[in-house]
Amino acid sequence: MTADAMEVEPSTHAEEEAHKHDADVVEDDDDEDVEDLEDWMDNAKVSDAVGNLTQVMESPKSGPKATQIKERAVYELTRAHCGSENYSAIVQFLETSAFFQNVTKAKCAKVVRQVLDIVCSLAPTAYAMQREICEKIVLWCQREKRSFLRQRVEAKLAAILFHQDLFGDALALIDRLLGELKKIDDKQLLVETHLMESKIHFGLRNVPKAKAALTASRTCANAIYVAPNLQASIDTMSGTIHTEEGDYNTAHSYFLEAFEQLDQMNEKAQAVPCLKYMMLCRILDSLTKTLKLSAKGAIGADKTNPLDVANLITSRQAVKYASRDLEAMNAIAKAATQRSLNDYETVLKDYAEELQTDLLIKYHLHILQEQLLESNLIRIIEPYSCVELSHIATLMELPLPIVEKKLSQMILDGKFQGILDQGKGQLVVYEETEKDRAMEKGLQVLENMDEVVTTLFERSKALRTLMM
């Protein structure tokens, strides 16, 4: 028993020492002195915010509580510099502060990204300043060999270049970044980067490549959890692509899905554009059906299918998101219903900021204006076989050169048959003749015979090869 007791005693003593050491460690953590840091944080709310917050950042304390307080100080200092528009100071303390050298790389990346988000939210339209900050952070990341953070900041820089309409620079940066991301297979960043690539290609009016990039983004998104904000952006881009292809019903469903997600999160600033796109799809779809406007068909009013834009949005949406943006779209719908070009152009001038700043709305409203012009011209010249151009210009209340140019374009596009007699200042309209069905059938027979003869020639050639 004595031997057993002697064997047990050392282990018991060791456990007591270990517990005592753990208790001391916990006690040390609980007794971490951060009162001076908290006092500076409190004083920063009253006066000299920059001075007090700088003292917090310069403190040599590096415990868990001190790190949390310093992280808060970084965010508050960023907001203070943004309030005074001293943006260069933000980059300066990011580069020189010892806080970023002492924390882990993951914590550093999180804090820097949060600082960028704060700057972008407080100065959303100062793209030149945002670009300068991102470029300096990228250089710092390259010096410190922070590859993960550099890739995140470069993705943000590409978005800023896109908003500055520098599509070439943004696309070059995206292409290089995608090469790096595919090697490390960072799905989350690949989803965001492919989505930005799709937006850039759409800005360059390259719809096939925009669609391919969006498909790549969706493929990566299927393998991971996607945040609701990012999913709403993907749905919005999908609706944009379908709008370009003329599939307005599908586009409306995508915009509606994105809007509902943003509405649930109460993201009003992002939800309003989706609501405008939904209204645009309803206007374009109704007008297309009414006027029979398409890339292949002719133009003419369809009286059996009246233009219906009364229920563009629900009453709840109209009350919650009431703004000049919705007023502008309602005014466009009213002008389109009346098919009045004068009212339409007046709306474009009165709501220029709401209608001309968005790329999708601006492009399709221009198409809508051209379609209304063509429809009205067709309606005026329909009763005539010969009409003076000045009379058409008077009825349209448009300058004669614009009417003459548009009529010549419509004749060349095959919208109607006729000629412009510029010597007499007249438009001669020809009656539409029925197509010669016999000629079409004869050409089709010849085409089929050509295919048969070609196939027989290839088979005979193969047989000769086998015999030899």
Salt bridges, closest charged atoms under 4 A:
GLU17 OE2 - HIS13 NE2 3.77
ASP33 OD2 - LYS61 NZ 3.91
ASP36 OD1 - LYS61 NZ 2.92
GLU71 OE1 - LYS107 NZ 3.05
GLU71 OE2 - LYS110 NZ 3.15
GLU76 OE2 - ARG79 NH1 3.41
GLU132 OE2 - LYS136 NZ 3.21
GLU135 OE2 - ARG131 NE 3.06
GLU154 OE1 - ARG150 NH1 3.12
GLU154 OE2 - ARG176 NH2 2.97
GLU180 OE1 - ARG150 NH2 2.99
GLU180 OE2 - ARG176 NH1 3.39
ASP185 OD1 - LYS187 NZ 3.50
GLU192 OE1 - ARG152 NH1 3.83
GLU197 OE1 - HIS194 ND1 3.22
GLU197 OE2 - HIS201 NE2 3.74
ASP235 OD1 - ARG218 NH2 3.27
GLU244 OE1 - ARG205 NH2 2.64
GLU244 OE2 - HIS364 NE2 2.94
GLU245 OE2 - LYS211 NZ 2.99
GLU245 OE1 - HIS242 ND1 3.94
ASP247 OD2 - HIS242 ND1 3.97
ASP263 OD2 - ARG316 NH2 3.34
ASP263 OD1 - LYS320 NZ 2.68
ASP285 OD2 - LYS289 NZ 3.32
ASP325 OD1 - LYS276 NZ 3.09
GLU354 OE2 - ARG324 NE 2.98
GLU370 OE1 - LYS406 NZ 2.61
GLU374 OE2 - LYS406 NZ 3.08
GLU374 OE1 - LYS415 NZ 3.17
GLU440 OE1 - ARG437 NH1 3.53
